[in-house]
Amino acid sequence: MGGKLITLIVIVLGVIAIAQLVRVYELTSKLRNRGEHDITERDNNLNGKMMFGFMLAMYAFFFYLMATFGWTGRGEAASNIGKETDWLLDLNFIIIIAVFFLTNTLLFYFSYKYVRKPGVKALYFPHNNKLEMIWTIVPACVLAVIIILGLKKWNDATGDAKKEAIRVELFSKQFDWTARYSGKDNQLGRFDYKLTTDNNELALLTAETIDSAIASMENGPNGIKTLESKLNDAKLMMIPEDREKMETDLSRKQRMIRLLYQMKERHDNKSDKAVWDDVIQKDTLFLCVNKEYEFNFRAKDVIHSAFFPHFRAQMNTVPGMVTRFKFTPDITTKDMRERMNNPKFNYVLMCNKICGGAHYKMKMIVVVLEETQYKSWMASKKSFKDSYFAAAAAAAAPATMPADSTAVAKDSVSVAMN
Amino acid sequence: MAAVAHDTHGHHDAHGHHDHGHHEESFVSKYIFSEDHKMIGKQFLVTAVFMGIVAMLLSILFRIQLAWPGESSNFLSFFLGETWAPGGVLKEDMYLGLVTIHGTIMVFFLLTGGLSGTFSNILIPLQLGARDMASGFLNMLSYWFFCLSSIIMFVSLFVETGPAMAGWTVYPPLSALPQSISGNGLGMTLWLFSMAIFIAGSLIGSLNYIVTVLNLRTTGMTMTRMPLTIWAFFVTAILGVLSFPVLLSAALLLIMDRLAGTSFYLSDIIVGGEMLTNHGGSPILFQHLFWFLGHPEVYIVLLPALGLSSEIIATNARKPIFGYRAMIGSILAIGFLSFIVWGHHMFITGMNPFLGSVFVFTTLLIAIPSAVKVFNYITTLWKGSLVLTPAMLFAIGLVSTFITGGVTGIILADSALDIAIHDTYFVVAHFHIVMGMSAVFGMFGGVYHWFPKMYGRMMNTRLGYAHFWITIVGAYGVFFPMHFVGLAGAPRRYYDYSVYNEFDTNSYDMIMDLNVIVTVFAIIAALGQLLFLFNFFYSIYRGPKAPQNPWKSNTLEWTTPVEHVHGNWPGEIPTVHRWPYDYSKPGAEEDYIPQNVPLAEGEEEH
């Protein structure tokens, strides 16, 4: 409290001091018969010089920042499109830095050179068509080059992936990422968000998952049956708000269950195959060097953004739709560690669209492996079919079998790389 | 009370325009529910200054967290208390709340309401030779809508569950789902209602400006004799009328999604364990609607600043603005193009890539009129006789920051490059240099230049100089380094960068070093604003009396009496005979010829 009081007193005294200084200054101005609108030669020249000095200081600061923090933060681009991005980015930077220096120099130099001098009148120079043509046409030409190069690169980056590109789904939710590899058929199985259960977080669509979704919605711990019996139980006392909440929940679930039954009727078992061989992977995303990847992005709750700073790749993930982006990683994690001179370096996938309180923690480590390492890692993974039925069995007999998810999570970077 | 106000004004109209100075007005009709454009302009200014202080304080609070994450700060606990900063450490959710409200206030309340609201109101009638706005009553309403929305936005900071926390762009589903973050309850609702009211006020104001410019110009004031300030306000008002209603519709649909269970923006969502039945909406729709306003909004913020600086630079360089018609052409071109570039905010939302390329093309076209403006400013300075008043310094500073912020826009507009730097600090640096420096410098320049007109007194020049130098050094010191934070790949809206420790400690060290530099400069710049606040309020009451035409300027506002009168001119309205930029015209005695001076014999118009 004492600290705050002292701060307050210091502030008040400071304001009074400035007020007194201003008062003194005004009185001297009055004595010299000078108003605030008359800028003295001294003030004018001083500020002109400061303009020029400021320009030099600004350039010095710029060079200092370039030298200390220049384009080093995320190292060399580690993907094919990233290398082109960096090339184009450098070209654009050269152009804009040149413009920055040229125009700022003219501006500050003129502000210094042409400050009012007694007896020198300003030049009456209202317009000049030739000059104006020059600075319309020259920027237009430079921009044409920038646009053409940019669009060419944009078309390359956003075009369809090759047929043999490896399909991987990245599923985002508050606040983590899950990857789904397309398995042997290189085809991602279908999904529907209504099928989300504890055992099927990605809501994949098969005859079995539909049945289990229906079962859990009807008979689960918060299923329709439980809700109905609670709401109809005359002996159960509830706060009106809780009751209302339960009623909304019930009506929502009743609508959902109708949709699920429709889905079950229409379902064609042929598409299940594509689902069962998919491979789900948490914590770390393993990629194979020099293979093209097509990422399919999904979001469970709000918009996230899949940002791979080192591959210069980014795409939003949007609830209700699938977005896509492709790139080919071309430097393995091992090589990159050497180039970055940092044995602990890793690639990363970060969330780059505000998504809630822990937004800043939402990341997934990315590891790029040699082809042989990648294959042996992939061989060690269980397909969705295996993990799904194993977990279902474990759920049926919870005492006998601990979930093997912790063992999978230990699937650490170094194990795979060795 | 309303009857009193009505009575005094009815009186004016009945008596025509004589002896306006002699009316005894009640306090309420003069200072509160005033229909006089000069008073309304000042009301806008003071409200915006208050909101600006709040938003600046919020930015210092979160900058402290960014530079010294997790360290206890008395400053934070003093303002946020135990609820939002337990033990002096900012809470994650509140960090996002501070960022959101800082952005909202700065963009809408300071730079839209404060800049365009203040100066359009004060200068449009005065520079056109009009007695007042076309509709004084609507003008008064526009201020009170603005004031009400400011109060609601301010109050939302004190809601128990926190203010809106979805970023100033309030993208759904985050902003539509109360379960997704704590501020998404009452805080978000207040945000939406505040903005809806703000838009209503802004629309009324803009319509009024347009009508006044088109209909109430004095004799001889043709469109091509209007000062560039008026051209800028005019185009700004048109942009506002065409784009703000779209934001209103976006906000209304969002309100419906939140309160009425519709699915405009929602589809297939599971949040907080609840499976929602909404299906078929599109979150991307909101982004299209939002940015259809959002991009013109940048120019709603910037054009008035450019207009003010055109006037300030011509006056204080004692030279005609170079390429008057090209300047008008650029304003019109920028205004038109600003409507067909909104998609450059959405290159990586999953929008069709072909659409993206169209937006690349239109966006980069805007660089051409912008370049023309910059070169014209520089040529205006060339061989001038510069009087470096504080206003002039800010105007020159504006041109510098307009260049610095503009060139990085070329990188961001290039969709192929945007992929790598979208939503990083590079973007934050870019738009802060354009809006946080250029537009704010324009506003400061305007205040210093027209303060004698607004309050009949002069601001202190020395304090003005100190304010300028601290501000430009501080602000460049904040936003230059931010580019490098962004190029290092640091995403914006991160509470801290501890996550970097898990994959790249070198980058982490670099980001932290830069963040400390940025925060230190931010604190210096913020303290510099205290000089302005002191100067502003002190001069209102104690500043030396202003002379009739302190800057020896040509425009009509300097022909009105220093003491304000209703109807602006006590006698006849002046007639205009020339354009406003006859500075240092060869053959003239003085180095300026006001617009109401008839052409001398044999004199040619420019």
Chai-1 contact restraints between the chains, C-beta under 6 A:
chainA,res_idxA,chainB,res_idxB,connection_type,confidence,min_distance_angstrom,max_distance_angstrom,comment,restraint_id
A,I18,B,F534,contact,1.0,0.0,6.0,A-B,restraint_1
A,V22,B,N460,contact,1.0,0.0,6.0,A-B,restraint_2
A,E36,B,M458,contact,1.0,0.0,6.0,A-B,restraint_3
A,E36,B,T461,contact,1.0,0.0,6.0,A-B,restraint_4
A,E36,B,P544,contact,1.0,0.0,6.0,A-B,restraint_5
A,H37,B,P550,contact,1.0,0.0,6.0,A-B,restraint_6
A,I39,B,V387,contact,1.0,0.0,6.0,A-B,restraint_7
A,I39,B,T389,contact,1.0,0.0,6.0,A-B,restraint_8
A,N44,B,L388,contact,1.0,0.0,6.0,A-B,restraint_9
A,N47,B,L388,contact,1.0,0.0,6.0,A-B,restraint_10
A,L65,B,F484,contact,1.0,0.0,6.0,A-B,restraint_11
A,F69,B,F484,contact,1.0,0.0,6.0,A-B,restraint_12
A,F69,B,M510,contact,1.0,0.0,6.0,A-B,restraint_13
A,W71,B,L487,contact,1.0,0.0,6.0,A-B,restraint_14
A,G73,B,L487,contact,1.0,0.0,6.0,A-B,restraint_15
A,G73,B,A488,contact,1.0,0.0,6.0,A-B,restraint_16
A,G73,B,G489,contact,1.0,0.0,6.0,A-B,restraint_17
A,G73,B,S507,contact,1.0,0.0,6.0,A-B,restraint_18
A,G73,B,M510,contact,1.0,0.0,6.0,A-B,restraint_19
A,R74,B,G489,contact,1.0,0.0,6.0,A-B,restraint_20
A,T85,B,A420,contact,1.0,0.0,6.0,A-B,restraint_21
A,L89,B,L417,contact,1.0,0.0,6.0,A-B,restraint_22
A,N92,B,I411,contact,1.0,0.0,6.0,A-B,restraint_23
A,I96,B,V407,contact,1.0,0.0,6.0,A-B,restraint_24
A,I96,B,I410,contact,1.0,0.0,6.0,A-B,restraint_25
A,V99,B,V407,contact,1.0,0.0,6.0,A-B,restraint_26
A,F100,B,V407,contact,1.0,0.0,6.0,A-B,restraint_27
A,T103,B,V374,contact,1.0,0.0,6.0,A-B,restraint_28
A,T103,B,I403,contact,1.0,0.0,6.0,A-B,restraint_29
A,N104,B,S400,contact,1.0,0.0,6.0,A-B,restraint_30
A,N104,B,I403,contact,1.0,0.0,6.0,A-B,restraint_31
A,L106,B,I378,contact,1.0,0.0,6.0,A-B,restraint_32
A,L107,B,I378,contact,1.0,0.0,6.0,A-B,restraint_33
A,L107,B,V399,contact,1.0,0.0,6.0,A-B,restraint_34
A,L107,B,S400,contact,1.0,0.0,6.0,A-B,restraint_35
A,F110,B,L381,contact,1.0,0.0,6.0,A-B,restraint_36
A,F110,B,W382,contact,1.0,0.0,6.0,A-B,restraint_37
A,S111,B,I396,contact,1.0,0.0,6.0,A-B,restraint_38
A,Y114,B,G384,contact,1.0,0.0,6.0,A-B,restraint_39
A,Y114,B,L386,contact,1.0,0.0,6.0,A-B,restraint_40
A,V115,B,L386,contact,1.0,0.0,6.0,A-B,restraint_41
A,R116,B,S385,contact,1.0,0.0,6.0,A-B,restraint_42
A,R116,B,L386,contact,1.0,0.0,6.0,A-B,restraint_43
A,R116,B,V387,contact,1.0,0.0,6.0,A-B,restraint_44
A,K121,B,S584,contact,1.0,0.0,6.0,A-B,restraint_45
A,A122,B,R318,contact,1.0,0.0,6.0,A-B,restraint_46
A,A122,B,K319,contact,1.0,0.0,6.0,A-B,restraint_47
A,A122,B,G384,contact,1.0,0.0,6.0,A-B,restraint_48
A,A122,B,S385,contact,1.0,0.0,6.0,A-B,restraint_49
A,A122,B,S584,contact,1.0,0.0,6.0,A-B,restraint_50
A,L123,B,K383,contact,1.0,0.0,6.0,A-B,restraint_51
A,Y124,B,S584,contact,1.0,0.0,6.0,A-B,restraint_52
A,Y124,B,K585,contact,1.0,0.0,6.0,A-B,restraint_53
A,Y124,B,P586,contact,1.0,0.0,6.0,A-B,restraint_54
A,P126,B,P320,contact,1.0,0.0,6.0,A-B,restraint_55
A,P126,B,H606,contact,1.0,0.0,6.0,A-B,restraint_56
A,H127,B,G323,contact,1.0,0.0,6.0,A-B,restraint_57
A,E132,B,G323,contact,1.0,0.0,6.0,A-B,restraint_58
A,E132,B,A326,contact,1.0,0.0,6.0,A-B,restraint_59
A,W135,B,F375,contact,1.0,0.0,6.0,A-B,restraint_60
A,T136,B,V372,contact,1.0,0.0,6.0,A-B,restraint_61
A,P139,B,I368,contact,1.0,0.0,6.0,A-B,restraint_62
A,P139,B,A371,contact,1.0,0.0,6.0,A-B,restraint_63
A,A140,B,I368,contact,1.0,0.0,6.0,A-B,restraint_64
A,L143,B,L364,contact,1.0,0.0,6.0,A-B,restraint_65
A,L143,B,A367,contact,1.0,0.0,6.0,A-B,restraint_66
A,I147,B,F361,contact,1.0,0.0,6.0,A-B,restraint_67
A,I147,B,L364,contact,1.0,0.0,6.0,A-B,restraint_68
A,G150,B,D414,contact,1.0,0.0,6.0,A-B,restraint_69
A,G150,B,A416,contact,1.0,0.0,6.0,A-B,restraint_70
A,L151,B,S357,contact,1.0,0.0,6.0,A-B,restraint_71
A,K153,B,A416,contact,1.0,0.0,6.0,A-B,restraint_72
A,W154,B,S357,contact,1.0,0.0,6.0,A-B,restraint_73
A,W154,B,S415,contact,1.0,0.0,6.0,A-B,restraint_74
A,W154,B,A416,contact,1.0,0.0,6.0,A-B,restraint_75
A,T158,B,P353,contact,1.0,0.0,6.0,A-B,restraint_76
A,Y193,B,D268,contact,1.0,0.0,6.0,A-B,restraint_77
A,T196,B,I270,contact,1.0,0.0,6.0,A-B,restraint_78
A,R252,B,T277,contact,1.0,0.0,6.0,A-B,restraint_79
A,R255,B,T277,contact,1.0,0.0,6.0,A-B,restraint_80
A,K300,B,I270,contact,1.0,0.0,6.0,A-B,restraint_81
A,D301,B,I269,contact,1.0,0.0,6.0,A-B,restraint_82
A,D301,B,V271,contact,1.0,0.0,6.0,A-B,restraint_83
A,V302,B,P173,contact,1.0,0.0,6.0,A-B,restraint_84
A,V302,B,L174,contact,1.0,0.0,6.0,A-B,restraint_85
A,V302,B,S180,contact,1.0,0.0,6.0,A-B,restraint_86
A,I303,B,Y171,contact,1.0,0.0,6.0,A-B,restraint_87
A,I303,B,P283,contact,1.0,0.0,6.0,A-B,restraint_88
A,P309,B,G489,contact,1.0,0.0,6.0,A-B,restraint_89
A,R312,B,A420,contact,1.0,0.0,6.0,A-B,restraint_90
A,Q314,B,I348,contact,1.0,0.0,6.0,A-B,restraint_91
A,Q314,B,I419,contact,1.0,0.0,6.0,A-B,restraint_92
A,Q314,B,H422,contact,1.0,0.0,6.0,A-B,restraint_93
A,M315,B,I348,contact,1.0,0.0,6.0,A-B,restraint_94
A,N316,B,I348,contact,1.0,0.0,6.0,A-B,restraint_95
A,N316,B,T349,contact,1.0,0.0,6.0,A-B,restraint_96
A,N316,B,G350,contact,1.0,0.0,6.0,A-B,restraint_97
A,V318,B,P283,contact,1.0,0.0,6.0,A-B,restraint_98
A,V318,B,G350,contact,1.0,0.0,6.0,A-B,restraint_99
A,P319,B,P173,contact,1.0,0.0,6.0,A-B,restraint_100
A,P319,B,D268,contact,1.0,0.0,6.0,A-B,restraint_101
A,P319,B,I269,contact,1.0,0.0,6.0,A-B,restraint_102
A,G320,B,S267,contact,1.0,0.0,6.0,A-B,restraint_103
A,G320,B,D268,contact,1.0,0.0,6.0,A-B,restraint_104
A,T323,B,G350,contact,1.0,0.0,6.0,A-B,restraint_105
A,N342,B,N506,contact,1.0,0.0,6.0,A-B,restraint_106
A,F345,B,D504,contact,1.0,0.0,6.0,A-B,restraint_107
A,N346,B,F503,contact,1.0,0.0,6.0,A-B,restraint_108
A,V348,B,F503,contact,1.0,0.0,6.0,A-B,restraint_109
A,N352,B,D423,contact,1.0,0.0,6.0,A-B,restraint_110
A,N352,B,P491,contact,1.0,0.0,6.0,A-B,restraint_111
A,I354,B,G167,contact,1.0,0.0,6.0,A-B,restraint_112
A,I354,B,R493,contact,1.0,0.0,6.0,A-B,restraint_113
A,G356,B,S180,contact,1.0,0.0,6.0,A-B,restraint_114
A,G356,B,I181,contact,1.0,0.0,6.0,A-B,restraint_115
A,G357,B,E92,contact,1.0,0.0,6.0,A-B,restraint_116
A,G357,B,D93,contact,1.0,0.0,6.0,A-B,restraint_117
A,G357,B,I181,contact,1.0,0.0,6.0,A-B,restraint_118
A,Y360,B,Y494,contact,1.0,0.0,6.0,A-B,restraint_119
A,Y360,B,Y495,contact,1.0,0.0,6.0,A-B,restraint_120
A,K361,B,V499,contact,1.0,0.0,6.0,A-B,restraint_121
A,K363,B,V499,contact,1.0,0.0,6.0,A-B,restraint_122
